[in-house]
Amino acid sequence: MSIELKNLSKKYNDKYAVKNLDLNIEDGKITVLIGPSGCGKTTTLKLINRLIERTSGDILFDGISIDNIDKIQLRRKIGYVIQEIGLFPHYNVFDNIAVVPKLLGWNKKKIKNRVKELINLINLKYDEVINKYPMELSGGQRQRIGVARALAADPKILLMDEPFGAIDPINREVLQDVFLEIQNKLKKTIVFVTHDIREAIKLADKIAIFNNGELVQYNSTLNIIKKPKNEFVKELLGKNAELNFLEFVKAEKVIVNDYKIIKSFNEIKVDKKSCYIVFNEKYEGFLTESDIKNNNYYLRKEYINYNDSVLEGLNIMFKRNIHYLPVLRDGRVIGILKYDSILEE
């Protein structure tokens, strides 16, 4: 479900918390909101969920104004995850996850199956955690249960307000990886608030940078790193933004479609593709445009998996002196890494 914020403002007395915000949040993508404290990130989340009401402007879900959607029906389409998690201390794990399905009147079998499915999705062992209470769980486990609870009724939208902010750095990295795996399977529309630029770079499909209640820059992660709009953005990104991008961003985030799948060399045509990938039931290798021009038909066997980092892909390119690298998911080609598109201005 796409979300469009049109000239959205929220004003308290004479001060704007959010001012004239125009933002298109894409369906099935992770949009990260980042900026200094008090810049309007969390206020924007609460406006989307109607926890607070806007002063002016509009919010559209798949083109329908928020004014034309019942508030209760809207919230049933939205999962909400916060830093403090908010698990009910007197409920065990099962009952915490089952809260919304029970409110929706699901039968016991459907609820139990959904809880099992979600426990598996967040990479916990059902029998080990299902009867535990929040105080018996680690911080990382509680946060995973919080995500599972937000997903319980299969919402189309997930709003996340610094959900991993209170977790130690090691477990935070683990949770981020689990979160990306979940998103890869579910493709939810996610609006994610953070103050950590490394987290933003790792998770975001697109980053929205806020300051003083206004949107400063909104673009894909790579485009923001390559072309920061002003000094404020440069300072927020920090000196290591390019390195963080290469190290943390998964290969699938920067793939391009400049390739052709073929079954045999006879299918090669002069259509200016950078890469020709031979695939017969399984991946066999690839040729570059340069290979073909030089009549070198020895298949290159290299590839990278979709969830490997961009840096790992570049390392392979440097070692093999190639500018292109196929990216596979579950044995299938989903695109290629292209050196020029990653590193050139």
C-alpha positions as CSV (number, residue, x, y, z in Angstrom):
1,M,0.0,0.0,0.0
2,S,1.5,3.3,-1.0
3,I,1.3,6.4,1.2
4,E,1.3,10.0,-0.1
5,L,1.7,12.9,2.2
6,K,0.5,16.1,0.5
7,N,1.5,19.5,2.0
8,L,1.2,17.9,5.4
9,S,1.6,20.1,8.5
10,K,1.2,19.7,12.2
11,K,1.3,22.8,14.4
12,Y,1.4,23.2,18.2
13,N,0.5,26.7,19.2
14,D,2.8,28.8,17.0
15,K,5.4,26.2,16.2
16,Y,5.4,23.6,13.4
17,A,6.4,20.1,14.3
18,V,5.9,19.1,10.6
19,K,5.7,21.8,7.9
20,N,4.4,21.5,4.3
21,L,5.6,17.9,4.0
22,D,5.3,16.3,0.5
23,L,6.4,12.7,0.5
24,N,5.6,9.6,-1.6
25,I,6.2,6.4,0.3
26,E,6.4,3.5,-2.1
27,D,4.4,0.3,-1.8
28,G,6.5,-2.7,-0.6
29,K,9.6,-0.6,0.2
30,I,11.4,0.6,3.4
31,T,11.4,4.3,3.7
32,V,13.7,5.6,6.5
33,L,13.1,8.9,8.2
34,I,16.2,10.4,9.8
35,G,17.3,13.7,11.3
36,P,18.1,15.3,14.7
37,S,15.9,15.1,17.7
38,G,12.7,17.2,17.4
39,C,12.9,17.3,13.6
40,G,9.4,15.8,12.9
41,K,10.2,12.1,12.3
42,T,8.0,10.6,15.1
43,T,5.3,13.2,14.5
44,T,5.1,12.1,10.9
45,L,4.6,8.5,12.0
46,K,1.8,9.4,14.4
47,L,0.1,11.5,11.7
48,I,0.1,8.5,9.4
49,N,-1.4,6.3,12.1
50,R,-3.9,9.1,13.2
51,L,-2.5,8.9,16.8
52,I,-2.5,12.7,16.3
53,E,-4.5,14.7,13.8
54,R,-2.9,16.9,11.2
55,T,-3.3,20.7,11.1
56,S,-3.5,20.9,7.3
57,G,-2.7,18.9,4.2
58,D,-3.7,15.4,3.4
59,I,-2.6,11.8,3.7
60,L,-3.6,9.3,1.0
61,F,-3.4,5.5,1.1
62,D,-3.4,4.1,-2.4
63,G,-4.9,7.4,-3.5
64,I,-7.7,7.5,-0.9
65,S,-7.7,10.4,1.6
66,I,-7.4,9.5,5.2
67,D,-10.6,11.4,5.8
68,N,-12.5,8.8,3.8
69,I,-11.1,5.8,5.8
70,D,-12.5,4.7,9.1
71,K,-9.9,5.2,11.8
72,I,-10.3,1.7,13.3
73,Q,-10.2,0.1,9.8
74,L,-7.1,2.1,9.0
75,R,-5.2,1.0,12.1
76,R,-6.0,-2.6,11.4
77,K,-4.0,-2.2,8.2
78,I,-1.1,-0.7,10.1
79,G,1.4,-2.5,12.5
80,Y,3.3,-0.3,15.0
81,V,6.6,-1.0,16.6
82,I,8.3,1.3,19.1
83,Q,11.7,1.3,20.9
84,E,10.1,0.4,24.3
85,I,8.3,-2.5,22.5
86,G,5.3,-2.2,24.8
87,L,4.7,-5.9,25.4
88,F,2.1,-6.6,28.1
89,P,4.1,-7.9,31.1
90,H,1.2,-10.1,32.4
91,Y,0.8,-11.9,29.0
92,N,3.1,-14.6,27.8
93,V,4.6,-14.6,24.3
94,F,1.6,-16.4,22.7
95,D,-0.9,-14.0,24.2
96,N,1.1,-10.9,23.3
97,I,1.3,-11.9,19.7
98,A,-2.3,-13.0,19.6
99,V,-3.8,-9.7,21.0
100,V,-5.0,-8.3,17.7
101,P,-6.1,-11.5,16.1
102,K,-8.3,-12.2,19.2
103,L,-9.8,-8.7,18.9
104,L,-10.6,-9.4,15.2
105,G,-12.4,-12.6,16.2
106,W,-10.1,-15.1,14.7
107,N,-10.8,-18.7,15.7
108,K,-8.3,-20.5,18.0
109,K,-6.8,-22.7,15.3
110,K,-6.1,-19.8,13.0
111,I,-4.5,-17.8,15.8
112,K,-2.3,-20.7,16.9
113,N,-1.1,-21.3,13.3
114,R,-0.4,-17.6,12.8
115,V,1.6,-17.4,16.0
116,K,3.7,-20.4,15.0
117,E,4.3,-18.9,11.6
118,L,5.5,-15.6,13.1
119,I,7.7,-17.2,15.7
120,N,9.4,-19.1,12.8
121,L,9.6,-15.9,10.7
122,I,11.5,-14.1,13.5
123,N,13.9,-17.0,13.9
124,L,13.0,-18.1,17.4
125,K,12.1,-21.6,18.6
126,Y,8.5,-21.9,19.3
127,D,8.7,-24.4,22.2
128,E,11.5,-22.4,23.9
129,V,9.7,-19.0,24.1
130,I,6.0,-19.4,23.6
131,N,5.1,-19.7,27.3
132,K,7.6,-17.1,28.6
133,Y,6.7,-13.7,29.9
134,P,8.5,-10.5,28.7
135,M,10.7,-10.3,31.8
136,E,12.1,-13.8,31.0
137,L,13.2,-12.7,27.5
138,S,16.4,-10.9,26.4
139,G,16.1,-7.5,25.0
140,G,16.6,-8.8,21.5
141,Q,14.0,-11.5,22.0
142,R,11.5,-8.9,23.3
143,Q,12.1,-6.8,20.2
144,R,11.5,-9.7,17.9
145,I,8.2,-10.5,19.7
146,G,7.3,-6.9,19.3
147,V,7.8,-7.2,15.5
148,A,5.8,-10.4,15.4
149,R,2.9,-8.8,17.3
150,A,2.9,-5.9,14.8
151,L,2.7,-8.4,11.9
152,A,0.1,-10.7,13.6
153,A,-3.0,-9.5,11.6
154,D,-0.9,-9.2,8.4
155,P,-1.0,-5.4,8.1
156,K,-0.2,-3.8,4.8
157,I,1.9,-1.1,6.5
158,L,4.5,-1.2,9.3
159,L,5.4,1.9,11.2
160,M,8.6,1.5,13.3
161,D,9.9,4.2,15.7
162,E,13.5,3.5,16.5
163,P,12.7,-0.1,17.2
164,F,16.3,-1.3,17.7
165,G,17.6,1.8,19.5
166,A,17.8,0.3,23.0
167,I,19.5,-2.9,21.8
168,D,23.3,-3.5,22.2
169,P,25.3,-3.1,19.0
170,I,25.9,-6.8,18.3
171,N,22.3,-7.8,18.8
172,R,21.2,-4.7,16.9
173,E,23.1,-6.0,13.8
174,V,21.4,-9.4,14.2
175,L,18.0,-7.8,14.5
176,Q,18.6,-5.6,11.4
177,D,19.5,-8.7,9.4
178,V,16.4,-10.6,10.6
179,F,14.3,-7.6,9.8
180,L,15.7,-7.5,6.2
181,E,15.0,-11.2,5.8
182,I,11.4,-10.7,6.9
183,Q,10.9,-7.8,4.5
184,N,12.4,-9.8,1.7
185,K,9.7,-12.4,2.3
186,L,6.7,-10.1,3.1
187,K,7.4,-6.9,1.1
188,K,5.5,-4.6,3.5
189,T,5.3,-0.9,3.1
190,I,7.5,0.2,6.0
191,V,8.2,3.6,7.4
192,F,11.2,3.4,9.8
193,V,12.4,6.1,12.1
194,T,16.0,6.2,13.3
195,H,18.7,8.6,14.4
196,D,21.5,6.2,13.3
197,I,22.8,6.9,9.8
198,R,24.5,3.5,9.6
199,E,21.1,1.8,10.3
200,A,19.4,4.1,7.7
201,I,22.0,3.2,5.0
202,K,21.7,-0.5,5.8
203,L,17.9,-0.8,5.8
204,A,16.5,1.9,3.5
205,D,15.3,1.7,0.0
206,K,14.8,5.4,0.2
207,I,15.9,7.9,2.9
208,A,14.0,11.0,3.9
209,I,16.1,13.6,5.8
210,F,14.3,16.0,8.1
211,N,15.4,19.2,9.9
212,N,13.2,21.6,11.9
213,G,10.0,19.9,10.8
214,E,10.8,20.1,7.1
215,L,12.0,17.6,4.5
216,V,15.5,18.4,3.4
217,Q,16.2,15.6,0.9
218,Y,14.4,12.4,-0.2
219,N,15.9,9.9,-2.6
220,S,17.4,6.4,-2.9
221,T,20.2,5.6,-0.4
222,L,22.8,5.6,-3.1
223,N,21.7,8.8,-4.7
224,I,21.7,10.6,-1.4
225,I,25.2,9.4,-0.6
226,K,26.5,10.4,-4.1
227,K,24.7,13.7,-4.2
228,P,23.9,15.2,-0.8
229,K,21.8,18.3,-1.2
230,N,23.7,20.6,1.2
231,E,26.1,20.8,4.1
232,F,23.5,19.7,6.6
233,V,23.0,16.4,4.7
234,K,26.8,15.9,4.3
235,E,27.3,16.4,8.0
236,L,24.5,14.0,8.8
237,L,25.9,11.3,6.5
238,G,29.4,11.6,8.0
239,K,32.8,11.0,6.5
240,N,32.3,7.2,6.3
241,A,28.9,7.2,4.4
242,E,30.4,5.6,1.2
243,L,32.1,2.9,3.2
244,N,29.0,2.2,5.3
245,F,27.0,1.9,2.1
246,L,29.4,-0.6,0.6
247,E,29.6,-2.6,3.8
248,F,26.0,-2.7,5.0
249,V,23.8,-2.5,1.9
250,K,22.7,-5.8,0.4
251,A,23.5,-6.5,-3.3
252,E,19.8,-6.7,-4.3
253,K,19.4,-3.0,-3.4
254,V,21.6,-1.8,-6.3
255,I,21.0,-4.3,-9.0
256,V,20.4,-3.2,-12.6
257,N,18.7,-5.0,-15.5
258,D,21.4,-4.5,-18.1
259,Y,21.7,-8.2,-18.9
260,K,20.1,-10.9,-21.1
261,I,19.4,-14.5,-20.1
262,I,20.4,-17.0,-22.8
263,K,20.5,-20.8,-23.1
264,S,23.3,-20.9,-25.7
265,F,25.7,-18.7,-27.4
266,N,23.6,-18.8,-30.5
267,E,21.1,-16.5,-28.8
268,I,23.6,-13.7,-28.4
269,K,22.5,-10.6,-30.4
270,V,24.0,-7.2,-30.9
271,D,21.6,-5.4,-28.5
272,K,24.2,-3.7,-26.4
273,K,23.7,-5.7,-23.2
274,S,26.5,-5.4,-20.7
275,C,26.2,-9.0,-19.6
276,Y,24.9,-12.3,-21.1
277,I,24.0,-14.9,-18.6
278,V,23.8,-18.6,-19.5
279,F,21.0,-20.3,-17.6
280,N,19.8,-23.8,-18.2
281,E,17.8,-25.1,-15.3
282,K,20.6,-23.5,-13.2
283,Y,23.1,-20.7,-13.4
284,E,26.1,-21.7,-15.6
285,G,28.0,-18.5,-15.9
286,F,28.2,-15.3,-17.9
287,L,29.9,-13.3,-20.6
288,T,30.5,-9.6,-20.8
289,E,30.0,-7.5,-23.9
290,S,33.8,-7.2,-24.1
291,D,34.3,-11.0,-24.0
292,I,32.0,-11.3,-27.0
293,K,33.8,-8.5,-29.0
294,N,37.1,-10.3,-28.3
295,N,35.6,-13.7,-29.3
296,N,36.3,-15.0,-25.8
297,Y,33.5,-17.5,-25.0
298,Y,34.9,-18.9,-21.8
299,L,32.1,-18.6,-19.3
300,R,32.8,-16.6,-16.2
301,K,31.5,-18.5,-13.1
302,E,31.4,-15.7,-10.5
303,Y,28.2,-14.5,-8.9
304,I,27.0,-13.0,-5.6
305,N,23.9,-13.8,-3.6
306,Y,21.2,-11.2,-3.1
307,N,21.8,-10.8,0.6
308,D,25.6,-10.4,0.3
309,S,27.0,-6.9,0.7
310,V,27.8,-4.6,-2.1
311,L,31.4,-4.6,-0.8
312,E,31.6,-8.4,-1.2
313,G,30.5,-8.0,-4.8
314,L,33.1,-5.3,-5.5
315,N,35.9,-7.4,-4.0
316,I,35.0,-10.2,-6.5
317,M,35.0,-7.6,-9.3
318,F,38.4,-6.3,-8.3
319,K,40.0,-9.7,-8.0
320,R,38.6,-10.9,-11.4
321,N,39.0,-7.5,-13.2
322,I,35.4,-7.4,-14.2
323,H,32.8,-4.6,-14.1
324,Y,29.7,-6.8,-13.9
325,L,28.5,-9.5,-11.6
326,P,25.3,-11.6,-11.6
327,V,23.2,-11.5,-8.5
328,L,21.2,-14.7,-7.6
329,R,18.3,-15.4,-5.2
330,D,17.5,-19.1,-4.6
331,G,19.5,-20.0,-7.7
332,R,17.7,-17.6,-10.0
333,V,19.2,-14.4,-11.6
334,I,17.5,-11.2,-10.3
335,G,19.9,-8.7,-11.8
336,I,23.6,-7.7,-12.0
337,L,25.9,-5.5,-10.0
338,K,27.4,-2.9,-12.3
339,Y,30.6,-1.2,-11.2
340,D,29.9,2.1,-12.9
341,S,26.4,2.5,-11.5
342,I,27.7,1.9,-7.9
343,L,30.8,4.0,-7.8
344,E,30.6,6.7,-10.6
345,E,29.1,10.1,-9.8
